[in-house]
Amino acid sequence: MSYGLLKGKKGLIFGALNEKSIAWKVAESAVAEGAQIVLTNTPVSMRLGTIDELAKRLNTVVIPADATKVEDLENLVQKGMEHLGGKFDFVLHSIGMSPNVRKGRTYDDLDYNFLQQTLDISAISFHKVIQVCRKADAINEWGSVVALSYIAAQRTLYGYNDMADAKAMLESIARSFGYIYGREKKVRINTISQSPTQTTAGGGIMGFDNLVDFADRMSPLGNADAQDCADYVITLFSDLSRKVTMQNLFHDGGYSSMGMSFRTMKVYNEGLEYRDVKDDKTHPKA
Ligand SMILES: NC(=O)c1ccc[n+]([C@@H]2O[C@H](COP(=O)([O-])OP(=O)(O)OC[C@H]3O[C@@H](n4cnc5c(N)ncnc54)[C@H](O)[C@@H]3O)[C@@H](O)[C@H]2O)c1
């Protein structure tokens, strides 16, 4: 159902790889709510994924950019505004990747070059996107910028690795830049801390299916899926949330306020398989 919440608004959306991507659902929902958008991703992801298909269906373009490269972002912002015929009202940063996770390097054996890349891609790119937009005066007053985070920024979760550090930094950038951009142009900047979600990036996390099951059992409302997330992002892009800024907003079915739930306890009561992972050589320690 559409409410026309973004009627007349223009937006820039990073991170649609394929139809599972959170950014894909946001792009579809933004257009359904009346927005005009421009899509972007890295040239490699454009080749590996199906973003062109999405652009065709939504009657828009994909402008390639590596979000870690300032010159790519400058080109993207200029071309994006040209295509839309004006400044952006909203920007979605839906980007994350850890070479340490990909290569199976545990948190107590990180490759530091990989760590730099994790931080650059998953957190510092958020700063770069905002800084480039601000210098080009590319976001209208009362515009809205959203990035996607995860509760591992505040709580330790087995296997989330250096992405936890990246998410902590991402949330900090939302606060630090939210102050500056809010003070000057009323631009609001927030992060949404989303449930584990079945996407390409999500699936790369160690033991992801178990994490999804655990979070679902712990959450009174169950996990929020990618479409639920898109719905929430739309409210933050809309004029109905104009005074919300510098926040990390949990969108997780209640997970972040739980300690133990009946459905999780049941797993133990029923005596389902329990192993001490210390003795299991297939489980890395970190
Ligand atoms: N899936 C989950 O469980 C989950 C939970 C909470 C938060 N998130 C966050 O949601 C966001 C989107 O991830 P997703 O789950 O939709 O997975 P996804 O794999 O569909 O999206 C990740 C995107 O990041 C893009 N990307 C990687 N490096 C880039 C770069 N240098 N420049 C520009 N783009 C780059 C990829 O091309 C891809 O489109 C990420 O920030 C992720 O950490 C995901």
The ligand as an ORCA input file, in Angstrom:
! r2SCAN-3c Opt
* xyz 0 1
  N      21.774     -8.530      6.435
  C      21.851     -8.318      7.729
  O      21.729     -9.228      8.557
  C      22.058     -6.912      8.223
  C      21.703     -6.592      9.551
  C      21.943     -5.304     10.017
  C      22.534     -4.361      9.154
  N      22.858     -4.722      7.879
  C      23.510     -3.731      7.021
  O      22.676     -3.428      5.926
  C      23.501     -2.892      4.896
  C      23.120     -3.528      3.568
  O      23.454     -4.880      3.527
  P      22.493     -6.022      2.985
  O      22.215     -6.926      4.122
  O      21.369     -5.447      2.217
  O      23.482     -6.848      2.026
  P      23.914     -6.649      0.477
  O      25.058     -7.570      0.292
  O      22.746     -6.828     -0.398
  O      24.406     -5.117      0.403
  C      25.714     -4.699      0.710
  C      26.075     -3.692     -0.373
  O      27.321     -3.023     -0.088
  C      27.862     -2.708     -1.373
  N      29.268     -2.321     -1.297
  C      30.318     -3.060     -0.832
  N      31.470     -2.356     -0.979
  C      31.122     -1.161     -1.505
  C      31.860      0.008     -1.878
  N      33.203      0.073     -1.724
  N      31.200      1.071     -2.424
  C      29.849      1.022     -2.600
  N      29.104     -0.057     -2.255
  C      29.732     -1.122     -1.719
  C      27.668     -4.019     -2.122
  O      27.875     -3.877     -3.512
  C      26.238     -4.359     -1.753
  O      25.337     -3.777     -2.680
  C      24.952     -3.109      5.331
  O      25.443     -1.937      5.944
  C      24.795     -4.200      6.376
  O      25.876     -4.241      7.278
  C      22.619     -5.963      7.404
*
